[in-house]
């Protein structure tokens, strides 16, 4: 039995189960009063992947709203920060470790995807990737019975990735998670200008606006927007925040957003 072990547990998010549950619960206060879910079904979400102190509230927001559903599997698609390679890598371990308990990986479907798509491979270095790992505790918390598929991309063609998303997105048993932060290390003023392009691109399903957007997961965002257009799905940005909101540093800011894609 192979287990994808945690790498950023204890740094990006608490390693202690009770502390982690308490933190997620704190994120969820007043959500129903502040945010309205106008979707009949949520097919996908866009979530950030920074340390929970910075972006956990936003990540939790989209997971919380999607938790009214009961997906059998959650497919996390995130950018590689540790390794550069061609295409995308898929995890074929048996379980994915979290402080809340292990998540069973859907190895059957993962192997089928690996065999079907030439751009999917296996890269062991992606086992150190935080863009997907930071989503795992939310998955275990909100969908304790769901299985996981982890796809990490590097030099990935958007249209090819979109073909895989199109295969998965209309299946009501699936929830797709697109992992991305927004602009990095600009002044607060410049960050907000750049991030507004990303937010507008998502809300308006205008992929051209992503040309003036800076996001580490822009490939994933582009692919999910192309799929939303093709499949006539709605998009809605829920909220936006920056690292300034936590550390009061205007000189070097990271932006975060979270969004819903659905019917």
NORNORFEN-V400996 format. One record per residue. N is the residue number from 1. RES is the residue in one small letter. PSI is psi as a letter, one per 20 degrees, with the letter a starting at -180 (none if undefined). D_CENTER is the distance of its C-alpha to the mean C-alpha in Angstrom with 1 decimal. Layout:
N&RES&PSI&D_CENTER, N&RES&PSI&D_CENTER
This chain:
1&x&o&26.1, 2&x&p&23.4, 3&x&p&20.8, 4&x&o&17.8, 5&x&q&18.7, 6&x&q&16.8, 7&x&h&17.1, 8&x&j&15.7, 9&x&p&16.9, 10&x&i&19.6, 11&x&g&18.4, 12&x&h&14.8, 13&x&q&15.4, 14&x&q&18.6, 15&x&i&20.1, 16&x&p&22.4, 17&x&g&21.5, 18&x&g&23.4, 19&x&h&22.2, 20&x&g&18.5, 21&x&g&19.4, 22&x&h&21.5, 23&x&g&18.8, 24&x&g&16.3, 25&x&h&19.4, 26&x&h&20.2, 27&x&h&17.0, 28&x&i&17.9, 29&x&p&21.4, 30&x&j&22.5, 31&x&g&19.3, 32&x&h&21.4, 33&x&h&23.9, 34&x&h&21.7, 35&x&p&19.2, 36&x&p&20.2, 37&x&o&18.4, 38&x&j&20.4, 39&x&p&18.7, 40&x&h&20.6, 41&x&p&17.6, 42&x&o&13.8, 43&x&h&12.7, 44&x&q&9.1, 45&x&q&6.8, 46&x&p&5.2, 47&x&q&4.2, 48&x&r&6.1, 49&x&k&6.9, 50&x&a&10.7, 51&x&q&13.3, 52&x&h&13.3, 53&x&h&16.5, 54&x&g&15.0, 55&x&j&11.6, 56&x&h&11.6, 57&x&g&13.4, 58&x&g&10.9, 59&x&g&7.9, 60&x&h&10.7, 61&x&g&12.0, 62&x&h&9.7, 63&x&g&9.7, 64&x&g&13.4, 65&x&h&14.3, 66&x&i&12.8, 67&x&i&14.8, 68&x&i&17.9, 69&x&r&17.2, 70&x&m&17.6, 71&x&q&15.6, 72&x&h&17.1, 73&x&q&14.1, 74&x&p&10.3, 75&x&o&9.0, 76&x&p&6.0, 77&x&o&6.4, 78&x&r&6.3, 79&x&q&9.5, 80&x&p&12.4, 81&x&i&14.0, 82&x&h&16.8, 83&x&q&18.3, 84&x&p&19.3, 85&x&r&20.0, 86&x&p&20.4, 87&x&b&17.9, 88&x&q&15.2, 89&x&q&15.6, 90&x&q&15.0, 91&x&p&15.6, 92&x&j&19.0, 93&x&r&19.6, 94&x&h&20.8, 95&x&q&18.8, 96&x&o&15.8, 97&x&p&17.2, 98&x&r&16.1, 99&x&i&18.7, 100&x&j&18.6, 101&x&q&19.7, 102&x&q&18.6, 103&x&p&16.3, 104&x&p&18.1, 105&x&p&16.6, 106&x&n&17.7, 107&x&h&19.9, 108&x&g&21.9, 109&x&h&19.4, 110&x&g&17.8, 111&x&h&21.3, 112&x&g&22.0, 113&x&g&19.2, 114&x&g&20.5, 115&x&h&24.0, 116&x&h&23.3, 117&x&p&21.3, 118&x&h&23.0, 119&x&i&20.1, 120&x&p&18.4, 121&x&a&19.9, 122&x&p&19.8, 123&x&o&19.5, 124&x&h&20.2, 125&x&h&19.0, 126&x&i&15.3, 127&x&i&16.1, 128&x&j&15.9, 129&x&p&12.4, 130&x&i&10.6, 131&x&h&7.2, 132&x&h&6.8, 133&x&h&9.5, 134&x&i&8.5, 135&x&h&6.4, 136&x&g&9.7, 137&x&h&12.0, 138&x&h&10.5, 139&x&g&10.6, 140&x&h&14.1, 141&x&g&15.2, 142&x&h&14.4, 143&x&m&14.9, 144&x&h&17.4, 145&x&i&18.9, 146&x&q&15.9, 147&x&r&15.5, 148&x&q&12.6, 149&x&p&12.1, 150&x&p&10.4, 151&x&p&10.6, 152&x&p&10.8, 153&x&q&12.5, 154&x&d&15.1, 155&x&n&17.9, 156&x&p&16.5, 157&x&p&18.3, 158&x&g&16.3, 159&x&h&18.7, 160&x&g&18.7, 161&x&h&14.9, 162&x&h&15.4, 163&x&h&18.2, 164&x&g&16.0, 165&x&g&13.5, 166&x&h&16.8, 167&x&h&18.1, 168&x&h&15.3, 169&x&h&14.3, 170&x&i&17.7, 171&x&o&18.1, 172&x&i&18.0, 173&x&i&17.4, 174&x&q&13.9, 175&x&p&10.6, 176&x&p&8.0, 177&x&o&4.2, 178&x&o&3.6, 179&x&p&2.6, 180&x&p&6.1, 181&x&r&9.0, 182&x&c&12.1, 183&x&q&15.7, 184&x&p&17.1, 185&x&k&20.6, 186&x&r&22.4, 187&x&r&24.7, 188&x&g&23.5, 189&x&g&25.3, 190&x&h&24.0, 191&x&g&20.4, 192&x&h&20.7, 193&x&g&22.4, 194&x&g&19.8, 195&x&h&16.9, 196&x&h&19.0, 197&x&g&18.9, 198&x&g&15.1, 199&x&g&15.3, 200&x&h&18.3, 201&x&g&16.9, 202&x&g&14.2, 203&x&h&16.8, 204&x&i&19.5, 205&x&l&17.7, 206&x&n&19.6, 207&x&h&18.3, 208&x&h&21.3, 209&x&i&20.2, 210&x&i&17.3, 211&x&h&20.3, 212&x&k&20.9, 213&x&q&17.3, 214&x&o&16.1, 215&x&p&12.5, 216&x&h&11.5, 217&x&k&8.8, 218&x&h&11.5, 219&x&g&12.2, 220&x&g&9.0, 221&x&g&9.6, 222&x&g&13.2, 223&x&g&12.9, 224&x&h&11.2, 225&x&g&13.8, 226&x&g&16.5, 227&x&h&15.7, 228&x&h&15.8, 229&x&g&19.1, 230&x&h&20.5, 231&x&j&19.9, 232&x&l&20.9, 233&x&q&17.8, 234&x&q&17.5, 235&x&q&14.9, 236&x&o&14.9, 237&x&p&13.6, 238&x&g&14.1, 239&x&r&14.7, 240&x&q&14.8, 241&x&r&15.8, 242&x&r&16.9, 243&x&h&18.0, 244&x&h&21.5, 245&x&h&21.0, 246&x&g&21.1, 247&x&i&23.3, 248&x&k&25.4, 249&x&o&25.4, 250&x&i&25.7, 251&x&h&26.4, 252&x&n&23.1, 253&x&q&20.0, 254&x&p&16.2, 255&x&q&14.5, 256&x&q&11.4, 257&x&r&10.5, 258&x&q&8.7, 259&x&r&9.9, 260&x&q&11.0, 261&x&p&12.2, 262&x&a&15.1, 263&x&none&18.9
